[in-house]
Amino acid sequence: MTTTTTFPLAFSTTPSQAARDEAEREEILADPGFGKHFTDHMVQITWTVDGGWHDAEVVPYGPITLDPAASVLHYAQEIFEGLKAYRHADGSIWSFRPEANALRLQRSAERLALPQLSTEDFIESLRQLIAVDRSWVPSAHETSLYLRPFMYASESFLGVRSAHKVDYRVIASPAGTYFTGGIRPLSIWLSTDYTRAGRGGLGAAKTGGNYAASLLPQEEAYRNGCAQVLFLDSDEGKYIEELGGMNVFLVRHDGTLITPELRGTILEGITRESVIRLAKDRGHAVEERPISVQEWRDGVASGEITEVFACGTAAVITPIGVLKSRDFEIGDASAEPGALTMSLREELTDIQYGRKPDRHGWLTQLG
Ligand SMILES: *Cc1c(COP(=O)(O)O)cnc(C)c1O
């Protein structure tokens, strides 16, 4: 096997001839929503079994050509990441723990039999995109540029084996304040008919298939007036796992945080890990262990559980007000967000936006 991979990769840039002008961009940035608008460029790097990673480029944003036999379209060999670029008050642009995203992409790649991209090349791919699209990083309060690196099997082959050609891309999408009109506790739907991941499956990998599995229960949640789905373990249907794209914490009246332990069926959220660190720094006990729905129900009823929240990069930390299922409903939709929930949220966003010292070395400058 010959390899032409240079390490680290050298990027070339082809500027877009169709870049939006400042007026168009400012109009989008004034109300970007989430995941609707994309910047003028994207990153692409190609991997082949013989050549390794090569052809690292920043190119104009645009459609991807895929052969109809590209194996990702048939067998879903695909993984992704999600992180944000934050503009600080001095105009500089930072991301939060991107090496943790790089490592998770490597773990997801291993599980999906995809090639690993080095941490260095991953972070450089983000820097390269920011270098051409930095004006797309908004500056209004709690806005950011959401970065979406992803990797997929692009080989044209219908045989079932890991692909011999793979593409990595990064696209970027300006993101507005997640909560317009203030932070309100969510109502979430307990899925009892469907699970998200089983033992030995893909639950710990950030892969599109897990999201595909969550869409039907998500529809069920909407029909029942809920914003998100809570999944239970697939073995016993007894222990809480996570939401479709967020991890979950309960807060006990003594300030102890409780969150489901990582057992291969739960995505290892970087926000989850950061919340655990910040809570421990403040002297809170944190328990990572199985939590049954019964414990949640009883705890809310007795006053033992005082707050519940979900966390993930997109919404940071979101209070959960109500857990609803076919048989019961617990919590209070009109309750105020919990005090610890909100203060952890504030501390985390203060670090991300450079308003508080970065005492854990979590920030990496992108531009
Ligand atoms: C991405 C993701 C999360 C949150 O992870 P963060 O690193 O905190 O953004 C939680 N659950 C699932 C299923 C996810 O895909």
The ligand as a Tripos MOL2 file, in Angstrom:
@<TRIPOS>MOLECULE
LIG
   15    15     1     0     0
SMALL
NO_CHARGES

@<TRIPOS>ATOM
      1 C1        -24.2280   15.4240   20.0300 C.3       1 LIG1
      2 C2        -25.1370   14.6810   20.9390 C.ar      1 LIG1
      3 C3        -25.2670   15.0020   22.3040 C.ar      1 LIG1
      4 C4        -24.6050   16.2020   22.9370 C.3       1 LIG1
      5 O1        -23.2230   16.1940   22.8370 O.3       1 LIG1
      6 P1        -22.4070   17.5390   23.0240 P.3       1 LIG1
      7 O2        -21.0070   17.1280   22.8070 O.co2     1 LIG1
      8 O3        -22.6530   18.0050   24.3910 O.co2     1 LIG1
      9 O4        -22.9250   18.4880   22.0080 O.co2     1 LIG1
     10 C5        -26.0760   14.2020   23.0930 C.ar      1 LIG1
     11 N1        -26.7470   13.1590   22.5670 N.ar      1 LIG1
     12 C6        -26.6620   12.8340   21.2600 C.ar      1 LIG1
     13 C7        -27.4270   11.6790   20.7520 C.3       1 LIG1
     14 C8        -25.8600   13.5840   20.4030 C.ar      1 LIG1
     15 O5        -25.7860   13.2510   19.1140 O.3       1 LIG1
@<TRIPOS>BOND
     1     1     2 1
     2     2     3 ar
     3     2    14 ar
     4     3     4 1
     5     3    10 ar
     6     4     5 1
     7     5     6 1
     8     6     7 2
     9     6     8 1
    10     6     9 1
    11    10    11 ar
    12    11    12 ar
    13    12    13 1
    14    12    14 ar
    15    14    15 1
@<TRIPOS>SUBSTRUCTURE
     1 LIG1         1 GROUP 0 **** ****
